[in-house]
Each structure stands twice: as structure tokens, then as C-alpha cells.
Amino acid sequence: MQYSAFVDAPTELLARAIGARVKHERLARQWTLDQLAANAQLSRRMLVNVEQGTVNPSVGTLLRLSDALGVGLPALVEPPRSKPAKLTRKGGGTTLWSGEHGGTGVLLGGTRSPNVVELWDWRMNPGEEHHIDPHSAGTEELLQVIAGQLTVQVGAETYELNESDALCFAGDIFHSYANASAAPARFSLAVYEPGVGEDS
């Protein structure tokens, strides 16, 4: 599922900012559009639309671009950091996933490469699910259910989690999160992606 359609100014500004950062990183490597598209396994048209800020790329597309550029997802969606710390206040962060029933996946922050750690705040309403393609090799995820119930699939294994349950798992295989209950669910997620950009 893609993040929110461009119905308001903040979302459109985010798309433009992401496009500008992708283009900046591509040009810094002196790559053509075709080179980045090939490295990210995306179509040239999709890449052009991302750079122009006219498309709402999925989290998967953004991950492919960040991995190909060797910068990590936070570097594409957050403003450049000029201070040694970045504070995210309550209600802040960048919404990168929107569910069919109003759920959200908000990236609260992340560390710089090469060892990138992302911190997410997820809210899933009943009936919502999110499927994730494998991240880069060595990626690990750790989540804790703050409220409600959550079903997590990791490869062929399925885990039913309740409030305060935690799960650590490999993020470099197919996995998904789903709320099959009748009540909203909220969970905190940390994603560790080692060695980002070391082969770029």
C-alpha cells in the first residue's frame, strides 16, 4: 500500500522533498536515471516521477531507492541533520504508510549510514495489513505491541501478539503485519539495516 494520496499541501511537499533528495544523491554519484533505475530495480518512468515529486511511492519503492543509493530510508524522508541530535515531538515524524481504514506507519527517526536504525510508530485499524518485501541482507526488526492485537508473518511462520508482547525477527525475508481483531492496534517498530552504502 502506498502512503497518502496527495490531498494536502504537507504531503505534496514531502513528495517534492523526497524527489529532490533522490535526485541530489543520484547526481552526487554521477549516475544517470537509467543507472539508478537499474540499481534500484525500478522503471525509469517511476524514478522520473519520484524525482519530480508527482507520484506517491510505496515504502517498498523508497527502500529500493535508499538501498541502491546506500543512504538508508531516513536520509530520503527527513531533512538533513545539522545538529548532533534530532528531536521528534509527539505527533511528529513522517507518515509513509496509510491503511485502507485510517491506519498509519510513521517514521519517527533514524540513524545515519552505514548502520541504519529506523524507529516507527504504527497504528493499524481492524482489517488492515501491510506486506513487506525482503530488506537488504542482515536486516533485523524488533517490535512491541503497545495496544491491541497484531498478527506478524515472517516467512512461513505466523505469530499472534497481544499487548506488551515483543518479537524480534529477520527482516531480509518476506514478512507482514496485520490486524485481524475488532479493535485498533498500535505497535512500535525498530528496523536495523547494517552496512548501508558500504558497497556503493
Contact map, one row per residue, 1 for C-alpha under 8 A:
11100000000000000000000000000000000000000000000000000000011000000000000000000000000000000000000011100000000000000000000000000000010000000000000000000000000000000000000000000000000000000000000000000000
11111000000000000000000000000000000000000000000000000001111000000000000000000000000000000000000111000000000000000000000000000000000000000000000000000000000000000000000000000000000000000000000000000000
11111000000000000000000000000000000000000000000000000001111000000000000000000000000000000000001111000000000000000000000000000000000000000000000000000000000000000000000000000000000000000000000000000000
01111110001000000000000000000000000000000000000000000001000000000000000000000000000000000000000111000000000000000000000000000000000000000000000000000000000000000000000000000000000000000000000000000000
01111110001000000000000000000000000000000000000000000001000000000000000000000000000000000000000000000000000000000000000000000000000000000000000000000000000000000000000000000000000000000000000000000000
00011111101100000000000000000000000000000000000000000001000000000000000000000000000000000000000000000000000000000000000000000000000000000000000000000000000000000000000000000000000000000000000000000000
00011111101100000000000000000000000000000000000000000000000000000000000000000000000000000000000000000000000000000000000000000000000000000000000000000000000000000000000000000000000000000000000000000000
00000111111100000000000000000000000000000000000000000000000000000000000000000000000000000000000000000000000000000000000000000000000000000000000000000000000000000000000000000000000000000000000000000000
00000111111110000000000000000000000000000000000000000000000000000000000000000000000000000000000000000000000000000000000000000000000000000000000000000000000000000000000000000000000000000000000000000000
00000001111111000000000000000000000000000000000000000000000000000000000000000000000000000000000000000000000000000000000000000000000000000000000000000000000000000000000000000000000000000000000000000000
00011111111111100000000000000000000000000000000000000000000000000000000000000000000000000000000000000000000000000000000000000000000000000000000000000000000000000000000000000000000000000000000000000000
00000111111111110000000000000000000000000000000000001000000000000000000000000000000000000000000000000000000000000000000000000000000000000000000000000000000000000000000000000000000000000000000000000000
00000000111111111000000000000000000000000000000000000000000000000000000000000000000000000000000000000000000000000000000000000000000000000000000000000000000000000000000000000000000000000000000000000000
00000000011111111100000000000000000000000000000000000000000000000000000000001000000000000000000000000000000000000000000000000000000000000000000000000000000000000000000000000000000000000000000000000000
00000000001111111110000000000000000000000000000001001111000000000000000000000000000000000000000000000000000000000000000000000000000000000000000000000000000000000000000000000000000000000000000000000000
00000000000111111111000000000000000000000000000000111100000000000000000000000000000000000000000000000000000000000000000000000000000000000000000000000000000000000000000000000000000000000000000000000000
00000000000011111111100000000000000000000000000000001000000000000000000000001000000000000000000000000000000000000000000000000000000000000000000000000000000000000000000000000000000000000000000000000000
00000000000001111111110000000000000000000000000001101000000000000000000000011000000000000000000000000000000000000000000000000000000000000000000000000000000000000000000000000000000000000000000000000000
00000000000000111111111000000000000000000000000001111000000000000000000000000000000000000000000000000000000000000000000000000000000000000000000000000000000000000000000000000000000000000000000000000000
00000000000000011111111100000000000000000000000000111000000000000000000000000000000000000000000000000000000000000000000000000000000000000000000000000000000000000000000000000000000000000000000000000000
00000000000000001111111110000000000000000000000000000000000000000000000000010000000000000000000000000000000000000000000000000000000000000000000000000000000000000000000000000000000000000000000000000000
00000000000000000111111111000000000000000000000001100000000000001000000000010000000000000000000000000000000000000000000000000000000000000000000000000000000000000000000000000000000000000000000000000000
00000000000000000011111111100000000000000000000000100000000000000000000000000000000000000000000000000000000000000000000000000000000000000000000000000000000000000000000000000000000000000000000000000000
00000000000000000001111111110000000000000000000000000000000000000000000000000000000000000000000000000000000000000000000000000000000000000000000000000000000000000000000000000000000000000000000000000000
00000000000000000000111111111000000000000000000000000000000000000000100000000000000000000000000000000000000000000000000000000000000000000000000000000000000000000000000000000000000000000000000000000000
00000000000000000000011111111111100100000000000000000000000000000000100000000000000000000000000000000000000000000000000000000000000000000000000000000000000000000000000000000000000000000000000000000000
00000000000000000000001111111111000000000000000000000000000000000000000000000000000000000000000000000000000000000000000000000000000000000000000000000000000000000000000000000000000000000000000000000000
00000000000000000000000111111110000000000000000000000000000000000000000000000000000000000000000000000000000000000000000000000000000000000000000000000000000000000000000000000000000000000000000000000000
00000000000000000000000011111110000000000000000000000000000000000000000000000000000000000000000000000000000000000000000000000000000000000000000000000000000000000000000000000000000000000000000000000000
00000000000000000000000001111111000000000000000000000000000000000000000000000000000000000000000000000000000000000000000000000000000000000000000000000000000000000000000000000000000000000000000000000000
00000000000000000000000001111111111100000000000000000000000000000000000000000000000000000000000000000000000000000000000000000000000000000000000000000000000000000000000000000000000000000000000000000000
00000000000000000000000001100111111100000000000000000000000000000000000000000000000000000000000000000000000000000000000000000000000000000000000000000000000000000000000000000000000000000000000000000000
00000000000000000000000001000011111110000001001100000000000000000000000000000000000000000000000000000000000000000000000000000000000000000000000000000000000000000000000000000000000000000000000000000000
00000000000000000000000000000011111111000001000000000000000000000000000000000000000000000000000000000000000000000000000000000000000000000000000000000000000000000000000000000000000000000000000000000000
00000000000000000000000000000011111111100000000000000000000000000000000000000000000000000000000000000000000000000000000000000000000000000000000000000000000000000000000000000000000000000000000000000000
00000000000000000000000001000011111111110000000000000000000000001001100000000000000000000000000000000000000000000000000000000000000000000000000000000000000000000000000000000000000000000000000000000000
00000000000000000000000000000000111111111111001000000000000000000000000000000000000000000000000000000000000000000000000000000000000000000000000000000000000000000000000000000000000000000000000000000000
00000000000000000000000000000000011111111110000000000000000000000000000000000000000000000000000000000000000000000000000000000000000000000000000000000000000000000000000000000000000000000000000000000000
00000000000000000000000000000000001111111100000000000000000000000001000000000000000000000000000000000000000000000000000000000000000000000000000000000000000000000000000000000000000000000000000000000000
00000000000000000000000000000000000111111100000000000000000000011011000000000000000000000000000000000000000000000000000000000000000000000000000000000000000000000000000000000000000000000000000000000000
00000000000000000000000000000000000011111110000000000000000000010000000000000000000000000000000000000000000000000000000000000000000000000000000000000000000000000000000000000000000000000000000000000000
00000000000000000000000000000000000011111111011000000000000010000000000000000000000000000000000000000000000000000000000000000000000000000000000000000000000000000000000000000000000000000000000000000000
00000000000000000000000000000000000011001111111000000000000000000000000000000000000000000000000000000000000000000000000000000000000000000000000000000000000000000000000000000000000000000000000000000000
00000000000000000000000000000000110010000111111100000000000000000000000000000000000000000000000000000000000000000000000000000000000000000000000000000000000000000000000000000000000000000000000000000000
00000000000000000000000000000000000000000011111110000000000000000000000000000000000000000000000000000000000000000000000000000000000000000000000000000000000000000000000000000000000000000000000000000000
00000000000000000000000000000000000000000111111111000010000000000000000000000000000000000000000000000000000000000000000000000000000000000000000000000000000000000000000000000000000000000000000000000000
00000000000000000000000000000000100010000111111111100000000000000000000000000000000000000000000000000000000000000000000000000000000000000000000000000000000000000000000000000000000000000000000000000000
00000000000000000000000000000000100000000001111111110000000000000000000000000000000000000000000000000000000000000000000000000000000000000000000000000000000000000000000000000000000000000000000000000000
00000000000000000000000000000000000000000000111111111110000000000000000000000000000000000000000000000000000000000000000000000000000000000000000000000000000000000000000000000000000000000000000000000000
00000000000000100110010000000000000000000000011111111111100000000000000000000000000000000000000000000000000000000000000000000000000000000000000000000000000000000000000000000000000000000000000000000000
00000000000000010111011000000000000000000000001111111100000000000000000000000000000000000000000000000000000000000000000000000000000000000000000000000000000000000000000000000000000000000000000000000000
00000000000000010011000000000000000000000000000111111110000000000000000000000000000000000000000000000000000000000000000000000000000000000000000000000000000000000000000000000000000000000000000000000000
00000000000100111111000000000000000000000000000011111111000000000000000000000000000000000000000000000000000000000000000000000000000000000000000000000000000000000000000000000000000000000000000000000000
00000000000000110000000000000000000000000000000011111111000000000000000000000000000000000000000000000000000000000000000000000000000000000000000000000000000000000000000000000000000000000000000000000000
00000000000000100000000000000000000000000000010011011111100000000000000000000000000000000000000000000000000000000000000000000000000000000000000000000000000000000000000000000000000000000000000000000000
01111100000000100000000000000000000000000000000001001111110000000000000000000000000000000000000000000000000000000000000000000000000000000000000000000000000000000000000000000000000000000000000000000000
01100000000000000000000000000000000000000000000001000011111111000000000000000000000000000000000000000000000000000000000000000000000000000000000000000000000000000000000000000000000000000000000000000000
11100000000000000000000000000000000000000000000000000001111111000000000000000000000000000000000110000000000000000000000000000000000000000000000000000000000000000000000000000000000000000000000000000000
11100000000000000000000000000000000000000000000000000000111111100000000000000000000000000000000110000000000000000000000000000000000000000000000000000000000000000000000000000000000000000000000000000000
00000000000000000000000000000000000000000000000000000000111111110000000000000000000000000000000000000000000000000000000000000000000110000000000000000000000000000000000000000000000000000000000000000000
00000000000000000000000000000000000000000100000000000000111111111000000000000000000000000000000000000000000000000000000000000000000000000000000000000000000000000000000000000000000000000000000000000000
00000000000000000000000000000000000000000000000000000000111111111100000010010000000000000000000000000000000000000000000000000000000000000000000000000000000000000000000000000000000000000000000000000000
00000000000000000000000000000000000000000000000000000000001111111110000110000000000000000000000000000000000000000000000000000000000000100000000000000000000000000000000000000000000000000000000000000000
00000000000000000000000000000000000000011000000000000000000111111111000000000000000000000000000000000000000000000000000000000000000000000000000000000000000000000000000000000000000000000000000000000000
00000000000000000000010000000000000100010000000000000000000011111111100000000000000000000000000000000000000000000000000000000000000000000000000000000000000000000000000000000000000000000000000000000000
00000000000000000000000000000000000000000000000000000000000001111111111110110000000000000000000000000000000000000000000000000000000000000000000000000000000000000000000000000000000000000000000000000000
00000000000000000000000000000000000000010000000000000000000000111111111110000000000000000000000000000000000000000000000000000000000000010000000000000000000000000000000000000000000000000000000000011000
00000000000000000000000000000000000100110000000000000000000000011111110000000000000000000000000000000000000000000000000000000000000000000000000000000000000000000000000000000000000000000000000000001001
00000000000000000000000011000000000100000000000000000000000000001111111100000000000000000000000000000000000000000000000000000000000000000000000000000000000000000000000000000000000000000000000000001001
00000000000000000000000000000000000000000000000000000000000000000111111100000000000000000000000000000000000000001100000000000000000000000000000000000000000000000000000000000000000000000000000000011111
00000000000000000000000000000000000000000000000000000000000000000110111110110000000000000000000000000000000000011100000000000000000000000000000000000000000000000000000000000000000000000000000000011000
00000000000000000000000000000000000000000000000000000000000000100110111111110000000000000000000000000000000000011001000000000000000000000000000000000000000000000000000000000000000000000000000000011000
00000000000000000000000000000000000000000000000000000000000001100110001111111000000000000000000000000000000000000000000000000000000000000000000000000000000000000000000000000000000000000000000000000000
00000000000000000000000000000000000000000000000000000000000000000000000111111100000000000000000000000000001011110000010000000000000000000000000000000000000000000000000000000000000000000000000000000000
00000000000000000000000000000000000000000000000000000000000000000100001111111111000000000000000000000000000000010000000000000000000000000000000000000000000000000000000000000000000000000000000000000000
00000000000000000100110000000000000000000000000000000000000001000100001111111100000000000000000000000000000000000000000000000000000000000000000000000000000000000000000000000000000000000000000000000000
00000000000001001100000000000000000000000000000000000000000000000000000011111110000000000000010000000000000000000000000000000000000000000000000000000000000000000000000000000000000000000000000000000000
00000000000000000000000000000000000000000000000000000000000000000000000001111111000000000000010000000000000010000000000000000000000000000000000000000000000000000000000000000000000000000000000000000000
00000000000000000000000000000000000000000000000000000000000000000000000000101111100000000000000000000000000000000000000000000000000000000000000000000000000000000000000000000000000000000000000000000000
00000000000000000000000000000000000000000000000000000000000000000000000000100111110000000000000000000000000000000000000000000000000000000000000000000000000000000000000000000000000000000000000000000000
00000000000000000000000000000000000000000000000000000000000000000000000000000011111111000000000000000000000000000000000000000000000000000000000000000000000000000000000000000000000000000000000000000000
00000000000000000000000000000000000000000000000000000000000000000000000000000001111100000000000000000000000000000000000000000000000000000000000000000000000000000000000000000000000000000000000000000000
00000000000000000000000000000000000000000000000000000000000000000000000000000000111111000000000000000000000000000000000000000000000000000000000000000000000000000000000000000000000000000000000000000000
00000000000000000000000000000000000000000000000000000000000000000000000000000000111111000000000000000000000000000000000000000000000000000000000000000000000000000000000000000000000000000000000000000000
00000000000000000000000000000000000000000000000000000000000000000000000000000000101111100000000000000000000000000000000000000000000000000000000000000000000000000000000000000000000000000000000000000000
00000000000000000000000000000000000000000000000000000000000000000000000000000000101111110000000000000000000010000000000000000000000000000000000000000000000000000000000000000000000000000000000000000000
00000000000000000000000000000000000000000000000000000000000000000000000000000000000011111000000000000000000000000000000000000000000000000000000000000000000000000000000000000000000000000000000000000000
00000000000000000000000000000000000000000000000000000000000000000000000000000000000001111101100000000000000110000000000000000000000000000000000000000000000000000000000000000000000000000000000000000000
00000000000000000000000000000000000000000000000000000000000000000000000000000000000000111111100000000000000000000000000000000000000000000000000000000000000000000000000000000000000000000000000000000000
00000000000000000000000000000000000000000000000000000000000000000000000000000000000000011111000000000000000000000000000000000000000000000000000000000000000000000000000000000000000000000000000000000000
00000000000000000000000000000000000000000000000000000000000000000000000000000000000000001111100000000000000000000000000000000000000000000000000000000000000000000000000000000000000000000000000000000000
00000000000000000000000000000000000000000000000000000000000000000000000000000000000000011111110000000000000100000000000000000000000000000000000000000000000000000000000000000000000000000000000000000000
00000000000000000000000000000000000000000000000000000000000000000000000000000000000000011011111000000000011110000000000000000000000000000000000000000000000000000000000000000000000000000000000000000000
00000000000000000000000000000000000000000000000000000000000000000000000000001100000000000001111100000000011100000000000000000000000000000000000000000000000000000000000000000000000000000000000000000000
00100000000000000000000000000000000000000000000000000000000000000000000000000000000000000000111111000001111000000000000000000000000000000000000000000000000000000000000000000000000000000000000000000000
01110000000000000000000000000000000000000000000000000000011000000000000000000000000000000000011111000001111000000000000000000000000000000000000000000000000000000000000000000000000000000000000000000000
11110000000000000000000000000000000000000000000000000000011000000000000000000000000000000000001111100001110000000000000000000000000000000000000000000000000000000000000000000000000000000000000000000000
11110000000000000000000000000000000000000000000000000000000000000000000000000000000000000000001111110111100000000000000000000000000000000000000000000000000000000000000000000000000000000000000000000000
10000000000000000000000000000000000000000000000000000000000000000000000000000000000000000000000011111111000000000000000000011001100000000000000000000000000000000000000000000000000000000000000000000000
00000000000000000000000000000000000000000000000000000000000000000000000000000000000000000000000001111110000000000000000000000001000000000000000000000000000000000000000000000000000000000000000000000000
00000000000000000000000000000000000000000000000000000000000000000000000000000000000000000000000000111110000000000000000000001111000000000000000000000000000000000000000000000000000000000000000000000000
00000000000000000000000000000000000000000000000000000000000000000000000000000000000000000000000001111111000000000000000000011000000000000000000000000000000000000000000000000000000000000000000000000000
00000000000000000000000000000000000000000000000000000000000000000000000000000000000000000000000001111111100000000000000001111001000000000000000000000000000000000000000000000000000000000000000000000000
00000000000000000000000000000000000000000000000000000000000000000000000000000000000000000000001111100111110000000000000001110000000000000000000000000000000000000000000000000000000000000000000000000000
00000000000000000000000000000000000000000000000000000000000000000000000000000000000000000000001111000011111000000000000111100000000000000000000000000000000000000000000000000000000000000000000000000000
00000000000000000000000000000000000000000000000000000000000000000000000000000000000000000000111110000001111100000000000111000000000000000000000000000000000000000000000000000000000000000000000000000000
00000000000000000000000000000000000000000000000000000000000000000000000001000000000000000000111100000000111111000000011110000000000000000000000000000000000000000000000000000000000000000000000000000000
00000000000000000000000000000000000000000000000000000000000000000000000000000000000000010001110000000000011111000000011110000000000000000000000000000000000000000000000000000000000000000000000000000000
00000000000000000000000000000000000000000000000000000000000000000000000001000100000001010000100000000000001111100000011100000000000000000000000000000000000000000000000000000000000000000000000000000000
00000000000000000000000000000000000000000000000000000000000000000000000001000000000000000000000000000000001111110001111000000000000000000000000000000000000000000000000000000000000000000000000000000000
00000000000000000000000000000000000000000000000000000000000000000000000001000000000000000000000000000000000011111011110000000000000000000000000000000000000000000000000000000000000000000000000000000000
00000000000000000000000000000000000000000000000000000000000000000000001101100000000000000000000000000000000001111111100000000000000000000000000000000000000000000000000000000000000000000000000000000000
00000000000000000000000000000000000000000000000000000000000000000000011100000000000000000000000000000000000000111111000000000000000000000000000000000000000000000000000000000000000000000000000000111000
00000000000000000000000000000000000000000000000000000000000000000000011000000000000000000000000000000000000000011111000000000000000000000000000000000000000000000000000000000000000000000000000001111100
00000000000000000000000000000000000000000000000000000000000000000000000000000000000000000000000000000000000000111111100000000000000000000000000000000000000000000000000000000000000000000000000111110000
00000000000000000000000000000000000000000000000000000000000000000000000100000000000000000000000000000000000001111111110000000000000000000000000000000000000000000000000000000000000000000000001111110000
00000000000000000000000000000000000000000000000000000000000000000000000000000000000000000000000000000000000001110011111000000000000000000000000000000000000000000000000000000000000000000000011110000000
00000000000000000000000000000000000000000000000000000000000000000000000001000000000000000000000000000000001111100001111100000000000000000000000000000000000000000000000000000000000000000000111100000000
00000000000000000000000000000000000000000000000000000000000000000000000000000000000000000000000000000000001111000000111110000000000000000000000000000000000000000000000000000000000000000001111000000000
00000000000000000000000000000000000000000000000000000000000000000000000000000000000000000000000000000000111110000000011111000000000000000000000000000000000000000000000000000000000000000001110000000000
00000000000000000000000000000000000000000000000000000000000000000000000000000000000000000000000000000000111100000000001111100000000000000000000000000000000000000000000000000000000000000111100000000000
00000000000000000000000000000000000000000000000000000000000000000000000000000000000000000000000000000011110000000000000111110000000000000000000000000000000000000000000000000000000000000111100000000000
00000000000000000000000000000000000000000000000000000000000000000000000000000000000000000000000000000011100000000000000011111000000000000000000000000000000000000000000000000000000000011110000000000000
00000000000000000000000000000000000000000000000000000000000000000000000000000000000000000000000000100111000000000000000001111101100000000000000000000000000000000000000000000000011000011100000000000000
00000000000000000000000000000000000000000000000000000000000000000000000000000000000000000000000000101110000000000000000000111111000000000000000000000000000000000000000000000000001000111000000000000000
00000000000000000000000000000000000000000000000000000000000000000000000000000000000000000000000000001000000000000000000000011111000000000000000000000000000000000000000000000000001111111000000000000000
00000000000000000000000000000000000000000000000000000000000000000000000000000000000000000000000000001000000000000000000000001111100000000000000000000000000000000000000000000000011111000000000000000000
00000000000000000000000000000000000000000000000000000000000000000000000000000000000000000000000000111010000000000000000000011111110000000000000000000000000000000000000000000000011100000000000000000000
00000000000000000000000000000000000000000000000000000000000000000000000000000000000000000000000000100000000000000000000000010011111000000000000000000000000000000000000000000001111000000000000000000000
10000000000000000000000000000000000000000000000000000000000000000000000000000000000000000000000000000000000000000000000000000001111100000000000000000000000000000000000000000001110000000000000000000000
00000000000000000000000000000000000000000000000000000000000000000000000000000000000000000000000000000000000000000000000000000000111110000000000000000000000000000000000000000111100000000000000000000000
00000000000000000000000000000000000000000000000000000000000100000000000000000000000000000000000000000000000000000000000000000000011111000000000000000000000000000000000000000111000000000000000000000000
00000000000000000000000000000000000000000000000000000000000100000000000000000000000000000000000000000000000000000000000000000000001111100000000000000000000000000000000000011110000000000000000000000000
00000000000000000000000000000000000000000000000000000000000000000000000000000000000000000000000000000000000000000000000000000000000111110000000000000000000000000000000000111110000000000000000000000000
00000000000000000000000000000000000000000000000000000000000000100000000000000000000000000000000000000000000000000000000000000000000011111010000000000000000000000000000000111000000000000000000000000000
00000000000000000000000000000000000000000000000000000000000000000010000000000000000000000000000000000000000000000000000000000000000001111110000000000000000000000000000000110000000000000000000010000000
00000000000000000000000000000000000000000000000000000000000000000000000000000000000000000000000000000000000000000000000000000000000000111110000000000000000000000000000000010000000000000000000000000000
00000000000000000000000000000000000000000000000000000000000000000000000000000000000000000000000000000000000000000000000000000000000000011111000000000000000000000000000001110000000000000000000011000000
00000000000000000000000000000000000000000000000000000000000000000000000000000000000000000000000000000000000000000000000000000000000000111111100000000000000000000000000001110000000000000000001111000000
00000000000000000000000000000000000000000000000000000000000000000000000000000000000000000000000000000000000000000000000000000000000000000111110000000000000000000000000111110000000000000000001110000000
00000000000000000000000000000000000000000000000000000000000000000000000000000000000000000000000000000000000000000000000000000000000000000011111000000000000000000000000111100000000000000000111100000000
00000000000000000000000000000000000000000000000000000000000000000000000000000000000000000000000000000000000000000000000000000000000000000001111100000000000000000000011110000000000000000000111000000000
00000000000000000000000000000000000000000000000000000000000000000000000000000000000000000000000000000000000000000000000000000000000000000000111110000000000000000000011100000000000000000011110000000000
00000000000000000000000000000000000000000000000000000000000000000000000000000000000000000000000000000000000000000000000000000000000000000000011111000000000000000011111000000000000000000011100000000000
00000000000000000000000000000000000000000000000000000000000000000000000000000000000000000000000000000000000000000000000000000000000000000000001111111100000000001111110000000000000000001111000000000000
00000000000000000000000000000000000000000000000000000000000000000000000000000000000000000000000000000000000000000000000000000000000000000000000111110000000000000011000000000000000000001111000000000000
00000000000000000000000000000000000000000000000000000000000000000000000000000000000000000000000000000000000000000000000000000000000000000000000011111000000000000111000000000000000000011110000000000000
00000000000000000000000000000000000000000000000000000000000000000000000000000000000000000000000000000000000000000000000000000000000000000000000011111100000000000110000000000000000010111100000000000000
00000000000000000000000000000000000000000000000000000000000000000000000000000000000000000000000000000000000000000000000000000000000000000000000010111110000000011110000000000000001110111000000000000000
00000000000000000000000000000000000000000000000000000000000000000000000000000000000000000000000000000000000000000000000000000000000000000000000010011111000000011100000000000000111110001000000000000000
00000000000000000000000000000000000000000000000000000000000000000000000000000000000000000000000000000000000000000000000000000000000000000000000000001111100001111000000000000000111100000000000000000000
00000000000000000000000000000000000000000000000000000000000000000000000000000000000000000000000000000000000000000000000000000000000000000000000000000111110001111000000000000011110000000000000000000000
00000000000000000000000000000000000000000000000000000000000000000000000000000000000000000000000000000000000000000000000000000000000000000000000000000011111111100000000000000011100000000000000000000000
00000000000000000000000000000000000000000000000000000000000000000000000000000000000000000000000000000000000000000000000000000000000000000000000000000001111111000000000011001111000000000000000000000000
00000000000000000000000000000000000000000000000000000000000000000000000000000000000000000000000000000000000000000000000000000000000000000000000000000000111110000000000000001110000000000000000000000000
00000000000000000000000000000000000000000000000000000000000000000000000000000000000000000000000000000000000000000000000000000000000000000000000000000000111111000000000000000000000000000000000000000000
00000000000000000000000000000000000000000000000000000000000000000000000000000000000000000000000000000000000000000000000000000000000000000000000000000000111111100000000000000000000000000000000000000000
00000000000000000000000000000000000000000000000000000000000000000000000000000000000000000000000000000000000000000000000000000000000000000000000000000011110111110000000000000000000000000000000000000000
00000000000000000000000000000000000000000000000000000000000000000000000000000000000000000000000000000000000000000000000000000000000000000000000000000011100011111000000000000000000000000000000000000000
00000000000000000000000000000000000000000000000000000000000000000000000000000000000000000000000000000000000000000000000000000000000000000000000000001111000001111100000000000000000000000000000000000000
00000000000000000000000000000000000000000000000000000000000000000000000000000000000000000000000000000000000000000000000000000000000000000000000010001111000000111110110000000000000000000000000000000000
00000000000000000000000000000000000000000000000000000000000000000000000000000000000000000000000000000000000000000000000000000000000000000000000010111100000000011111100000000000000000000000000000000000
00000000000000000000000000000000000000000000000000000000000000000000000000000000000000000000000000000000000000000000000000000000000000000000000111111000000000001111100000000000000000000000000000000000
00000000000000000000000000000000000000000000000000000000000000000000000000000000000000000000000000000000000000000000000000000000000000000000000111100000000000000111110000000000000000000000000000000000
00000000000000000000000000000000000000000000000000000000000000000000000000000000000000000000000000000000000000000000000000000000000000000000000110000000000000001111111000000000000000000000000000000000
00000000000000000000000000000000000000000000000000000000000000000000000000000000000000000000000000000000000000000000000000000000000000000000011110000000000000001001111100000000000000000000000000000000
00000000000000000000000000000000000000000000000000000000000000000000000000000000000000000000000000000000000000000000000000000000000000000000011100000000000000000000111110000000000000000000000000000000
00000000000000000000000000000000000000000000000000000000000000000000000000000000000000000000000000000000000000000000000000000000000000000001111000000000000000000000011111000000000000000000000000000000
00000000000000000000000000000000000000000000000000000000000000000000000000000000000000000000000000000000000000000000000000000000000000000001110000000000010000000000001111100000000000000000000000000000
00000000000000000000000000000000000000000000000000000000000000000000000000000000000000000000000000000000000000000000000000000000000000000111100000000000010000000000000111111000000000000000000000000000
00000000000000000000000000000000000000000000000000000000000000000000000000000000000000000000000000000000000000000000000000000000000001110111100000000000000000000000000011111110000000000000001000000000
00000000000000000000000000000000000000000000000000000000000000000000000000000000000000000000000000000000000000000000000000000000000011111111000000000000000000000000000001111100000000000000000000000000
00000000000000000000000000000000000000000000000000000000000000000000000000000000000000000000000000000000000000000000000000000000000011100000000000000000011000000000000001111110000000000000000000000000
00000000000000000000000000000000000000000000000000000000000000000000000000000000000000000000000000000000000000000000000000000000001111000000000000000000011000000000000000111111000000000000000000000000
00000000000000000000000000000000000000000000000000000000000000000000000000000000000000000000000000000000000000000000000000000000001111000000000000000001111000000000000000101111100000000000000000000000
00000000000000000000000000000000000000000000000000000000000000000000000000000000000000000000000000000000000000000000000000000000111100000000000000000001110000000000000000000111110000000000000000000000
00000000000000000000000000000000000000000000000000000000000000000000000000000000000000000000000000000000000000000000000000000000111000000000000000000111100000000000000000000011111000000000000000000000
00000000000000000000000000000000000000000000000000000000000000000000000000000000000000000000000000000000000000000000000000010011110000000000000000000111000000000000000000000001111100000000000000000000
00000000000000000000000000000000000000000000000000000000000000000000000000000000000000000000000000000000000000000000000000011111100000000000000000001110000000000000000000000000111110011000000000000000
00000000000000000000000000000000000000000000000000000000000000000000000000000000000000000000000000000000000000000000000000000111000000000000000000001110000000000000000000000000011111000000000000000000
00000000000000000000000000000000000000000000000000000000000000000000000000000000000000000000000000000000000000000000000000000110000000000000000000011100000000000000000000000000001111110000000000000000
00000000000000000000000000000000000000000000000000000000000000000000000000000000000000000000000000000000000000000000000000000110000000000000000000000000000000000000000000000000000111110000000000000000
00000000000000000000000000000000000000000000000000000000000000000000000000000000000000000000000000000000000000000000000000001100000000000000000000011000000000000000000000000000000011111000000000000000
00000000000000000000000000000000000000000000000000000000000000000000000000000000000000000000000000000000000000000000000000111100000000000000000000111000000000000000000000000000001011111100000000000000
00000000000000000000000000000000000000000000000000000000000000000000000000000000000000000000000000000000000000000000000000111100000000000000000011111100000000000000000000000000001000111110000000000000
00000000000000000000000000000000000000000000000000000000000000000000000000000000000000000000000000000000000000000000000011110000000000000000000011110000000000000000000000000000000000011111000000000000
00000000000000000000000000000000000000000000000000000000000000000000000000000000000000000000000000000000000000000000000011100000000000000000001111100000000000000000000000000000000000001111100000000000
00000000000000000000000000000000000000000000000000000000000000000000000000000000000000000000000000000000000000000000001111000000000000000000001111000000000000000000000000000000000000000111110000000000
00000000000000000000000000000000000000000000000000000000000000000000000000000000000000000000000000000000000000000000011111000000000000000000111100000000000000000000000000000000000000000011111000000000
00000000000000000000000000000000000000000000000000000000000000000000000000000000000000000000000000000000000000000000111100000000000000000000111000000000000000000000000000000000000000000001111100000000
00000000000000000000000000000000000000000000000000000000000000000000000000000000000000000000000000000000000000000001111000000000000000000011110000000000000000000000000000100000000000000000111110000000
00000000000000000000000000000000000000000000000000000000000000000000000000000000000000000000000000000000000000000011110000000000000000000011100000000000000000000000000000000000000000000000011111000000
00000000000000000000000000000000000000000000000000000000000000000000000000000000000000000000000000000000000000000011100000000000000000010111000000000000000000000000000000000000000000000000001111110000
00000000000000000000000000000000000000000000000000000000000000000000000000000000000000000000000000000000000000000111000000000000000000000110000000000000000000000000000000000000000000000000000111110000
00000000000000000000000000000000000000000000000000000000000000000000000000000000000000000000000000000000000000001111000000000000000000000000000000000000000000000000000000000000000000000000000011111100
00000000000000000000000000000000000000000000000000000000000000000010011100000000000000000000000000000000000000001111000000000000000000000000000000000000000000000000000000000000000000000000000011111110
00000000000000000000000000000000000000000000000000000000000000000011111100000000000000000000000000000000000000001100000000000000000000000000000000000000000000000000000000000000000000000000000000111111
00000000000000000000000000000000000000000000000000000000000000000000010000000000000000000000000000000000000000000100000000000000000000000000000000000000000000000000000000000000000000000000000000111111
00000000000000000000000000000000000000000000000000000000000000000000010000000000000000000000000000000000000000000000000000000000000000000000000000000000000000000000000000000000000000000000000000011111
00000000000000000000000000000000000000000000000000000000000000000001110000000000000000000000000000000000000000000000000000000000000000000000000000000000000000000000000000000000000000000000000000001111
